[in-house]
Amino acid sequence: EEMKKREADFFLKHHEAFQYLPDEFKGIDQLVKKLAIIQQDRIRSTLPQVIEELRKQIREKTLELKNIPIPMTSEQDCWM
């Protein structure tokens, strides 16, 4: 909280230097919001590809499992 107060004071003291900069570009809170939006956009753009790749791998592994021979659990199974 102290740092947020100091940051606000900084922008007030240096008003002339930042007068043309919109408020949505000032301060750590705005930076956090912007980074969260960028992260959300990145996740939204890559998630469908990740899901499709996982589905592909699941299909491949399911097929591999179907091709595994029946287990031999007794001596009789071994002789067959």
N, C-alpha and C positions, 0 to 999 in steps of 0.2 A: 504494500500500500504506500509505503514511504517513497519507493522508486516511482510509482505512478504519479504521486504528487509532485515529485521533483521534475518528472518529465513534462507534466502539464505546465509547471512554472517555467521550464525552459522554453517551451513554445510561446508562452505569454511574453517572456522577456525578449525574445528574438522574433517578435511578431513581424517586423519589416522583412526579415529574411525569408519567412515562410508565408507571407500574406497571399501569395498566388497559388500556394499548394493546397489542394482541397483537403478537408478534414479527414477524409477516408484514407489519406496517405500519411497521416501524422500519428506517431506513437506505436508502442509495442502491441497494444490491443488490436489496432488496425492491421498490423503486420500478422498477428496470429490469425485473425479472421481471413486475411488474404491467402495465407499459407494453407488454411483449412479448406478453402474453396479450391485452390490448385490441387490439393491432395484428393479431394472428392472427385474432381473432374478426371484426374489421372486414374483413380480406381474405377470410375464408371467406364472409362475408355478401354481399360485393359481387362476388366473382369469377364466380359463375355468370351474373350480369347482363352483366358485361364480355365473357365468352366468347360469350354469345348475341348481343350486339351485333356482335362481330367476325365471327361466322358470318353474320349478316345482311348485313353489308357485303361479305363475300366472295361471297355469293350474288349481290348486286347487281352487283358488279364483274365477276363471271364472265359474267353476262347481257350486260352492256355490251360485254365483249370479244367475245362471240359475234355481236353485231350490228355489229361493225366490218366495213366492206366489204373485199373481197380487195384486197391491195395491187397497185398498178400498178408493175411493175418494168421494163417495156419500152414502146417506142412503140406496138407492136402492142396491148398491153393498153389503152393510152389510146384507141385507135381503136375498141375493142370497147365 
